[in-house]
Amino acid sequence: MMNGNHQYEWGEGVYNLLSWFRKDRVRDARVLVAGAGALGNEVIKNLALFGIGRLFVVDFDRIEVSNLTRSVLFREEDAFSHRFKAEVAAERAMEINPQIKVTPIVGNLFSDVGLALYKSVDVIIACLDSRLARYQLNRMAMRAGKTWIDGSIENLTGVVKVFTPGINCYECSLSREEFNYIMLRTGCADVVKAQASNGRVATTPVSASVIGAVQAQEAMKVIHLDAYGTDGLPFTTLEGKMWRYEGLTNSMNKYRFSSWKKNCPSHEEWCDVISIKEMTADMTVEDAFSVMRKKLSVKQLEINLMNNKFVEAIISDSPEKEFKVMIPESQLDDYISSNPELRKLSYRTLFHKKFHENIDRYFPFSEMTLRQIGIPSFDIIKVSTERGVFLVELSGDTDKYE
């Protein structure tokens, strides 16, 4: 790498002195960071300093002035111009280390990030602020068969947990009250009220720094897998455990946190995926069906929109009126909020959805693209046919995430 008149490699003379550090593993590693707030800033900064070769940063939110007190990658002008957190975090990470590549994804980690991307990374780091987001990420990580590292902060307290398929599961660890709350949020007919913003959590830059550092450290352990130090001992990770930091009393504790219940719907790992290089999210439904019929040697097929139903219309209770929307369910909040009539109605009526959860040859809008009906780039779709169920990867989108 050239810098002015000097040639250097990131970490030269530093990381090669560490007995456990494997330069090739770190350089080739792929990490997905979900959330680019206070915790996400610390995690991204640390991974950039380590020289993780490929980062993906997912966040749909914009920067506010209140973020500046604990977000090392954000600047005052970013808040005043309301820039997206993911985009700014990606830019600043590559300023810290020009030898890495960081791709921002402005969107929802459940409906705007393809499952094939989750499967392509070495580890997932969650820097989220709600149980609903963790519940959704857990399902994606379990389908992808990937370890994910959860972090949370409040006041001077912080917690890190590591979830790995077959050992522990976020959904299995939820209390009945927590689970019922999440189900209410995902199933409520009143879209605007169900997706209301969470209250702010008061915290400090120190709490974010401590927890973000531990998350990044755990990610490095996962990336190195069976790497050993000079003492011959393997890494000890927080897999199946919870690490708690209490800044008020300067205490740290580690607890067993392993819950894996039978018949949990989150435990479905998607294996035996069929890669179809002709498939992309930007092809029409009609063309996608044509390609899959040929590649799968089938006549009848049906796509299940598991994460993101296609909403054709919504109907208000009072007054009873139908509004044609033609968008994925994940975009419904913003659509209602931006429409004056719908926004006004949302405060005093319920909306019911006219939606399509399964797409077959009778789908009336086959000229729309897969993306337009709610399937993101580099996704894996579940397809039912007369020959059984197939898992199909939109491999034509691979180049966007190399």
N, C-alpha and C positions, 0 to 999 in steps of 0.2 A: 504494500500500500504506500503510495507516495504522498508526502505532506511537505510541500515546499521542495527543498532539496534533499529531504531525508526519506528513506524507505524504512518502513517498520511494519510489524504485525501486532495487532491489538493484544495486550497482555504480555508482550515479550519482556523477559527479565523480571516478571512478577508471578504470573500464574504457573509458569513452568517450574517454579520453586516449590509449588504445592505438591505433596506426595500423591494426593488423590485426584488432581485435576487432569482431565483428558481433553486436550485441545481439540481433537477431531470430533469428539462427541458434542462438545459445546458449540463449535462452529457449525455443525450440521443439525443442531437441535432445532425443533419447531415447538413453540409455546403459544397457546391462546390465552390471553388475559381478558376476562369478562368484567368490565367495569373500569373506567378511567378516572375515578374520583380521587379522594385522598389516598386510599390504599393502592389503587391502581397506579397512581403516580409513583409511589415508592417502589412497587414491584417492577414496573417498566424501567425505571431509572436503574435499579439494581441489576436487572437482566441485561440492560444495555452495557453496563460497566463490566459485567462478566463476559460479554461478547457472544451472547446467544445469537446464532446466525439469523433466525427467522422468527419474527413476532407478529401476531395478529391481535389487534386491540378492538374490542367490541363495546360500543356504548352509543346510546341514542340521544343522550342529553347534551345540553349546551352549557358553556361556562358562565357562572355567575360570580359577582364580586365576593360573595361569601365563600367561594371555593378557594380564594387566593391565600387564606390564612393557613392552609394545610396541604397545598398542592404545589410541589416544587417545580413542576413542568409548566405551570400556567403563569401568564403575565397579565398586568392590568388591562392592556389593550385587547387581550383575548376576551376578557369579560365584557368590556364596553362594546365590542363588536359581536358578542354572543356566538363565538365560534364553537364548533362541535368539539367536545372533549377528546374523542377518539382521534380526530385529525390533528389536533395540536399536540397531543401526547406522542403520536407517531413522528411528527416533525422534530420535536425536541429530543426524542430518543436517538434519532439519526444524527442530530447535531452533536450529542454526547459521544456517539460512536458511529462514525461514517462508514464503518465496515460491516454494519448489520443492515437488514432490510425489515422495515416495519410497515405492515398494511393495516390501515384503519378501516373498520366496518361500522358505519353509522346505521344502527338498527337494533332490532331485538335479537338477543342470543338464541331464542327459541324458534322464531319464525323467519329471521333474515340471515341465519348462518346455516349453510348446508351441513348435513351430517357427515359427508365425506371429508369436510375440513376438520371436524372434530376427530375423525378417525386418523387423519394424517399427522396430527401433532403428537408430541411425546408426553405432554402433560398439560392440564388445564388449571389455571389459577383464577379463583373467584374472588372478586373485590366488589361484592354486591351489598345492597342495603335493604333487602326484603326477603321474607321467607318464600314468597311466590317465585321470585327470580331464582333462588337456590333450588327450589322444587323442580323448576323447568330445566335448569342446567344439569341437575342430577339425572334426569331422564335422558338427556342427550349424551351425557358422559357414560351412562350405563349402556345405552345402545351402541356407543362407539367402543366400549370396553376400555375406557381410559380412567386413570387416576385423576382426581381433581382435589385441589387444595383450597379450602375455604378459610377466609379471614373475616373478622368482624371487629369493630371498635366502638366504644362509647365512653365518654369522659376519659378517665385514666386507665380504663380496662380494655383488654383485647383478648381475642381467642383465635386459635388456629386449629383446624381439624383437617384430616386427610382421609378422603373416601376412595376406596378401591373396590371394584367389582369382585364379589365373592367374599369380601371381608366385612365391609360395612356400607350402609346406604343411608342417604339423608332422609328419604321418605320413611324408611323403617324407624328412624330415630325420632320422628315427630310425635308429639303428644296428640291425643284425640282433639283437644281444643285447637292446636296449631293446624292440624290437618283439616278440620272443619272450616277454619278461617280461609285456608287456601282454596278449598272447594267452593266456598262462597264467592271468592274473588274470580275464579275461573268460570263459574256457571251462572252468575247473576245476569238477569235479562236487562237490567238497567246498566248499559255499557259505561256511561260516564261515571256513575257513582261507583261501580265495581272497580274501575281503574283509577280511582282518585289517587292523587299524589300522596306519598308517605310523608309523615312529619319529619322534620330535620332532626338529626342526631348530633348532639353537641360532643365534640371531641377535640383533640389537640394534635399538632404536627408530630409531637413525640410519640403518641400512641400509634399514629399511622406509620411512623418510621420503624418502630419496634416490630409491629405485626407484619408490615410489608417486608421487612428484612427476613423474618422467620419464614414467611411464605416463599420468598425467592430462594432461601437456603434449602428448603424442602424440595423445591423444584429442581435444584441442582443435584440433589441426591437421587431423585427419580430419574433424571437424565443419565446419571452415571450408573444406575442400576447396580451391577455387581462390582463396581470399582472398589479397590482396597487401598488403604493407606500403608505406610511403611511398617506399621505395627501389625499388619496382617488382619486387622479387624474390619468387617464390613460396616457400612454406614448403618446407623440406627435412625429410622424415620419415624414420623408420627402417624404412620399408617394404622388405622383403627384406634387412634387416640385423640385426645383433646388437650391442647396446651393452653394454659390460661395465664395471662400476665396482669398483675394488679399494681398499677403505678402508685396508688395511694399508700400502699404498705411495702412497696418494693419486693413483692413476693411473686414467685412463679411456681405453678403446679402442673403436673401432667396426670391425666386420668385416662382410664380405658374407656373408649367410646366406640364400641363395636356392636352394631345392631343389624342383623340380616335375617329377616322373617321370610318364611315360605310364602309363596304365591303373591309376593309384592309385584304389582304391575310395572314397577320401574326396572325389574331385573332382566328385561328382555334385551339380550345382546344381538345385534344384527350382524350375522356372519354370512359367509358364502355370497358376497355381493358380486353382481355381474356388472362389469365395466363396459359401457357403451360409448365409444369416443364420438359418435355422431350426435349424442344427446347433450343439449345445453338448455339452460333456463330461458333462453331467448327464442326458442323455437315454439311454433304454435302447438296447441293441444292436438290438432289434426295431424300435423307432421310427426309429433312424438308418438302417437298411436301407430302411425304407419311404420315408423322405424322399429318400434318394439314388437309389432306383429311379425316382422321379418326376422329380427334378431332372436326372438324368443320362440319362434315357430309356433305361434298361436293364432287363433282367429278372434277370440273374445278376450278383452281385458278391461280392468277397472283400476284406476288409481285412487288410493285412499289418502285424502288430505289430512293426515293425522295431526299436524301441528297448527294448521291454519286454514280453517274452512273458507270457502269462497261465498261471500254474502252477496246475493243478488239484490235483495231489498230489505228494508226494515219497516216495520209497521208500528205506529204509535197507538197507544190505548185510547187516549182522550186528548184531542179528537182522533177518531179512527181514520188513519191516513197512511198510505203506502208511499215510501220514498225509495226510488231505485238508486242503488249505490254502486254495485258492480266492482267490489274491491275485496281483498283478503280481510279476514276478521281482524288481523293485527293492526290494520289501518283505520278501523272504525272509530276509535277514539278521536283521532285527529280530524277525521272527516266531519264528525258531529260537532266538534269544537269550532271548526272553521265555517260551519254553515249557520248563519244567524237564526233561521227558523228552527232548525234541529237543536241548536244549543239552548234556545229558549224553552223548547218543549222538554228537554232532558231533565229540567229541574222539577217538573210536575207530572211526568207520565213515564210509563214503562215502554221500552221498545222490544219488539219481538223480531227475530231474524228469519228471513227466508233464505236458506243457505244450501250449498251443495257440499257434502262431506266426501262423497264418492263420485269420481268422474268416469263416465263410460262413453260409449259411442253415441248415446242419446243426449249428451251434454249440449245444450243449445248455443254455447258460445265457444265453439271449437276453433274459431279464428283468433282467439286471445292466446297470448303466450303463457307458458308455464309460470313465468315470474308474475305475470298479471293476475293469475288465479291463486298465487300464494306459495309457489315453490321457488326457493332461492337458488342461486348459483351453487354448483358443486354439491348438490343435495343427493341423497339416496331416497328413492321413492319405493313404496310398497305397492306391488302390482299383483292383483288377483287375476288368474286366468283359468281356462279349462284344464290346464296342465299343472295347476297348483299356484302357490304364491312365490313371486320372485322379488328380490331386492335389486333395484337397478340404480347404478351410479351415473350421474350426469357428467361423464368424464370429459366431455368437450369443454368444460369450464376449468379444467385443471390448470391451464396456463395462467389464470388470474391469481393463483395461490402458490406458484412455484417459488 
